[in-house]
Amino acid sequence: MSGGTFYNPTAFRVDDPDVLGDCVDALTFATLLSNGPDGPRASHLPMLLDRSGGGTLRGHLARANDHVDVLDGERALVIFQGPAHYVSPSWYPTKAETGRVVPTWNYVVVHARGRVRTRNGRDWLRTLITDLTGRMERGRPAPWAVGDAPADFTETLLGQIVGIEIALSSLTGKFKLGQNRSAADRAGMAAGLAAEQPEVHAALRRLPGTPTDL
């Protein structure tokens, strides 16, 4: 799946569906954007990607969120924002050689587009929260499960959410990570990032699809 309408030069563009799927799985949290009668609407939520068929995103919003009222049947953009960081020109060897460098900002994003279907069925919602909880609790020493909460409590909460299902028409990534720089400048960028922002550097290195020399 590819497409979308945002500035995405070839050097930074990622279209491999496996890489993008792995990236979405790693990031999970997204911004959901759509148009409403009074202009753009935005909501923030974790979403799961089902890779079967053309791909489907699933999540849920609070029933009290008025974004729900204008979502069903609408086209939407979902943005998964990965690690981002400022790049100082002082990190590049080119600065000492020519001085012809400027600051920039590097980042990872995945854009997903598709048409929204709202879901209210209790079975659908229960499956969603079970899957989402399982995804987020995976690997914990004592993972929490939906069944750990009292059944009547869970049923009450199910009535307070609305499911969101988006059949994808496109999935595109932009990994702006210095691919347009020389090998020496990329090495300098990696070293500068590791020294000044080690947590961001580590997060980028863990993210599927990032350059191996980062």
Salt bridges, closest charged atoms under 4 A:
ASP15 OD2 - ARG13 NE 2.80
ASP22 OD1 - ARG51 NH2 2.73
ASP25 OD2 - ARG51 NH2 2.69
ASP38 OD1 - ARG41 NE 3.10
ASP66 OD1 - ARG41 NH1 3.46
ASP123 OD1 - ARG126 NH1 3.06
ASP131 OD2 - ARG58 NH2 3.09
GLU137 OE1 - ARG140 NE 3.28
GLU155 OE1 - ARG122 NH1 2.92
GLU155 OE2 - ARG126 NH2 2.52
GLU165 OE1 - ARG117 NH1 3.91
GLU165 OE1 - ARG119 NH1 2.93
ASP185 OD2 - ARG181 NH2 2.70
ASP213 OD2 - ARG186 NE 2.71
